[in-house]
């Protein structure tokens, strides 16, 4: 079992969170709402999750981290999502995981972006694996072609942020937003920033779930395969930025996210991580923010989200240097 530390969390009620978020949403979008609702069946279109709900034993995990990629990829950092579920004390009788991280290069044959999306029922050997990975298939004349497809395994690598639960129906935080008017271009950072402003740096609120980009267009990156040894190590963050490929993808996109208001215990948490996929288009990747209406032909943005709060954080295989 991987080295794991457990950190209990005391989130506010969903009702309190809804009231806390509404002013920030109103300031950033022409139309927005934060309410408590019964979770719809997220296994159905348009979300296509591996479980119906987000309730029961709600927890998050931060596995590995960016130091496993920078200054050079640590190719021994290979993880099993099912082993991570055990580290998160999720029941082998039934549960689910969603999140964002790096794909299992050892199974796929190259480095990719991963959107974990799996559940199990009865025991951990009965797995419904709807996980997707997005790869850079080719770069020709400066044009990058990406492909998003089903993952061949239940593994991951390097770094991963996960939300786990029993996958049961229950109350969730429903957030809708459309027509951005404020300066915060990232939907998740708008919410995360509001939580930090409300609860400060000494109290950690961890939120996770799925949101749909219903209309509009957003900015994403997709990691290509690892650079050749001659181009390693990455000298600085600019090197990493230049190595990534960047894309504008239009709705609909399903986005799986984990984010935290603060890191009071200095665990080296990735404060926000969102990976996306499309069921109708061959696209996916790491979400950054939405485009303004008219930018690259974008429509007005529209989001619909279903979130829950984590009651426990698990820090798994924390890098030695952060």
N, C-alpha and C positions, 0 to 999 in steps of 0.2 A: 504494500500500500504506500502511496506517495505521502511525503511529509505534508501534513495538513494541520492548520490551526483553525479553531472555531470561535466565532465572534457573535454573540447574541445581539440583536437589534431590537429597538423599541419604536417602531414607526407610529405615527399618528393614525387615527382612523381614516378611512377613505373619505368620509364626509368632511373631515377637517382639511384633508389634502385638496379636495375639490374646491372648497372655499378659499384656500391659500393660493391656488393656481389661477383662479378666475381673473383677478386683476392683471396679472402678467400676460395672460392670453388676450384679454381685451386690449391691452396696450400694443400688442404685436400683430393682431389680426382684426380684420373688419368684422368677422363673425366667428365666435368661438364659444365653447361651453366645456365645463368640467363637472361631471355628475357621477353619482354612484348608480350603477346599473347591474342587472343580472347579465352575466357573460353570455353572449350568443354562442352558438356552436361553431367554434373557430376551426373545426376540422372541415367545415364546408366552405365552398367558394364565398367570398374571394380570398380568404386567408390561407386555407389549405394547410393548417397545422396538423401535427400528428396526434394531438389530443383535443378534446372538445373545450376544456376549460383551463383556468390558471390558478385553481384553488387547491388547498390541502398541502400542508408541510412546505410552505413557500420559502424558498431560499435562493441565494445567489452564490456563485463561486468565481474567483479570479484565479486562473491557472497560468503559471509561467508568467510571461510578460515580454514587453518590447526589448529588454536587454538580451533576450534569447535570439533576437534578430540583428540587433545593432550592438557592437560594430561589425560582427559577422554572424551568420546563422549558425546556431548550435544544433547540428543535425542529430544529436542524440536525444533531443527533447521531443519525444514521441509520446502521445497520450491516447488512452482509450476513453471515449465518452462514457461508456458503461462503468469503467473503474472510477471515473470522476463522480458519477451518480452514487456509487458506494461511499466515496469519501464525503459526499454531501448528505449521507444518512437517509437517502431516499429509499423507500421500500422496494425490495425486489418483486413484490407482488403487483406493483403497478405504479407508474409515474411517467414523467415527461421531462425533456430538456429542450430549450431553445437558446439561441445566443449568437455570438459572433467571434470569429477567430481565424486561425490559419489552418489550411487544409492539410491532410495527411500526405505529404510529398512522397512518403515511402510506399503508399498504396496507389496514388494517382500517377506518380512518375515525375511530378514537377510541383513547384510551389503554387498555391492557389488561395483564394479567399473562401472561407467556409461559413455557411449559414446552418448550424446544427438545428435539427427539427426531428425529434424522435420520441417515441413512447414505447412502453412495454406493459403487458398485461399478463397476470398469472405468475410469470417469473421473467427474469432478465434475458432468458433465451428466446422469448417470444416478442421480438422487437419489430415495431413499425418504423422504418427508417425513411423519412422523407427529406433527409439532409441534402443540401445542394452545395456545389462548389462552382466558383467562377474562375476561369483560367484565361490568361492571354494566349490565344491560339496562334496568332501570328502578328507580326509588325511588318508592313510592306509600304515603302515610300512614306514613312512617318505615320501611316494610318494603322491603328491597332484594332484587331478583331478579337472580341472576347466571346466566350461560350459559357453558358450556365447550364449545368446538368446534374443528374442525381449522383450522389456520392456512392462509390462502390463499397464503403466500409463505415464502421461506427468509430473511427479514429480521428484524431486531430494532431496538431503539432505546435510547438513554439509558444503559443499564447492563445488563451481562450477566456471568454466571459460568458457565463451560463446562468440561466434562470431555471430552477427546478421546482416541480410541485407534483402533487398527486394527479394533476390533470383533470380535476373535478370541476363541475359547474359551480358557480357561486358569485357573490358580489365582486365587482371590479370597478376600477376608475375608468370611466369612458371620457375621452377627450376628443373634441372635434375642433377643427380650425380651418378657415379658408380666407383667401385674399390677404396676404401679408402686407402690413403697412408700417411695421416697426423695423428697427435695424437688425434684430436678431434673425439671421437667415436660417438657422438650424432649429427645427421643431423640438428636438430632444434637449438642445442646450437652452432653449427658452424655458422649458419645464425645469430642467436641472438648476438653472440659475435662480429661478423663483424659489425653489426649495432651499438653496444655499442662503439666499437673502432672508428667508423666513426663519430658518433653524440654525444658521451659523455654521462655523467650522468645527464645533465641538459635538455636534449630534449628526450622526450619519443616517440618512434616509436613502434606502436602496430601492429602486423602482425598475420593473422589467415588464416585458410583454411584447405585443405586436402592434404595429400601426400600418395602415394602408395609405399610400400616396394615391388618392382617387383621381385627382386631376393635376395637371402641371408637369413640371420637369425638375429634376434635381441633379446635383453634382456628386459624382462618385469617383473613387479610385479602385483600381484592381492591381494587386501585386503581380508582376511577371515572375518567371522562374528566377531562381537564385542567380546572381551574377557569377561569372567565371572567377576562379581564384585570383586571376591577374587583376581583377577590379575590386578586390577585397583587401583590407576591411573597408567598410563605410567610414569615411573620415569624419563626417558630421551629419547632422540632420538634413542639410541641403543635399548631400549625396543620396540619402534615402528618398527625399522628395523628387529628385530628378530620375530616380530609378522607377518610381511608381508610374502607372499609366492613368490618365484622367479622362472622364467620360460624362456626357450629359445623357441621361436616360429619362424617358417620359413615362407617365402613369399608364397602366396601373403597376405599382411595385409593392410587394409585401416586405415589411421591414421588421427584423427581430432585434430587440434592443435590451441592453442592461446599462443603467447609469446610477450614479451616486451623488448625493448632495455635498458630501465631504469625505475626507479620509482622516479622521481624528487620531487613529492609532498608527498612522504613518506606515501603512501596509504596502505602499507602492501600488495602489489600485489604479486601474485604467478607469478614469472617471466617467467616460461615456464610450460605448462601442455598439455600433449598429451595422448589421449586414442585411442585404436585401436580395430578393429574387423576383422574377416575373414568371407567372404561369403561362402567359400568352406570348411572351417574347423571349428570345434567347439572350437575356441580359441579367446582370446581377452585380454585386460588389459592395464596397464600404461606403455608406452614406455620409456625406459631409453637410449639405444644406440644399435648400431649394433655390431655384432661379427666379428672378423677378419676372413678372408678366411681361412678355414681349422679348425677353432675353433668349436668343437662340430659338425663337418661335414659341416660347413657353406660354401656356395658359396661366390663369390665376391658379395658385396652389390650393389644394384641398386635402386635408388629412382626416383620418378616423382611426382612433387608437383605443386599445384595451390594455390596461396595466394592472399590476398588483404589486404589493410591497413585500419585501423579504423580511422574514423574522430572524434569519441567521445568515451570516456571511461566512464562507469557507475560503481561506487563502491556501492554495495548493501549489506546491513546488515554487515557492517565492524565490526569485532570482537573488543570488548573493549580493549583487550590486544593483542599485536602483538609480 
